Amino acid sequence: MQNIQENNLKEISVSILGCGWLGLPLAVSFVQKKWNVLGSTTSKEKIEKLKEKGIKAFLIDLDNDIFQSQFFKTDYMIVCFPPRLKKNGDSSFLEQIEKVCSQLSVNKNIKVIFTSSTSVYPTENRSMKETDADSSHALYKAEQMLAKSVNERLTVLRLSGLMGYGRIPCKYFSGKKKLTNGETPVNYVFRDDVINVIEAVIEADLFNQTLNVTAAKHPNRKEVLENCSERTEYIKPEFIQPDQVVPFKIIDGEKLNGLLNYKFKYPNPINFPY
């Protein structure tokens, strides 16, 4: 895999659609690399906050058809706004992606990274590779829509459960009792690693790919939550032995390792800093 020349990287522009919990620190990291960074927000109040961090801020509101064409005149776009499928439903998210695709179609050279999720995989008590996705899942449909729009210029990153910086696993189970999923393996990834992988994909010009992004180790939930509780203020949950096997899946990250040779900063969720 040939990396892009360093001089060319200094001249690139990157648009980040969704400067939230992941998108904002990603944008800041790009700014630190001296890249030309464009960031979107749905909030007028957040415009100045983005500008203060060296980000060219744009108001983009997919639900209300508010676009700025300059935002899409860029070398790379990272699509990383949360789908909110449980709150708004599949159709609302897919309508948003359709609007993104209509804007992307005017730029025939743009390369796109879509931060999807490993929730596209069914829970079948086995390891899940990139070819195992549920084709009926809204995120999978979104991936296909984007692929049709930009063809080989898309790379899909299916992220495991995002952790770090306020997202603490034991926070969500603090003090709970009679949990039956203590023996199921976790699929987590730390935010720093996601940011580093996205940067590495751009630097390696690794497109026309679908890749799982997950920490290499998959300790069981009980180990992770008990260790997390011991290091934080959250109350250790209690587990009981289930009557039958609790469904699980293990996300396989070998394809990314083979293509990108990325070394994870936090390969084991037990050692994630909180």
C-alpha angles and dihedrals in degrees: 000000000000115000120223112260112266092235091056092049091058089059099047126110122216126193118203113202103206118023097201134120092323103020098054098054088042090055091048090052090052091049089054088056088056092245120149102255127195118186132189132214134173090216124082088202091062095054094086092045090058093046091052088059094053095260122135099234126217131182106230119170112174094185092057097036094246109155137158112207094210089066090066095047093089141111096240135018126197112202104202111144116130115259095217090203095166093051103039105018134237098286094057092053094046090050088055091051091048089056090049090052092052089056094045091055092072091063110063095185104045117121118212135206115194118197101215126166140247086237084091087080122086120236103250104147094255146085116292123216127187092268093058099075123135104248091206093060116109093231091053089050089050090051090053093048091053091045090054090050099050102014114197091003092081130091118186117207112197104202125207118221107316115233139178137058097058096336100106119167097216090051089072094049100036111150095351118148138209094023111172101193099076094118097048116107118245126230107207138150129191118238094237090060093050091053091048092049092051090051091047092052090055094044092049092042087231104171137148088051141119113208137178113227109201140136110266095235123069108191117178120272095248092057093048097046096044092048091046092050092051090056098044140042094262122114116250111249123231123237132201131195110265122230090234140011112295110228116254145161133207118215113225113217099178096109092061091046091052096047102035103024088214117173110217117231089211109027095163123055090209088068098046109130116240 
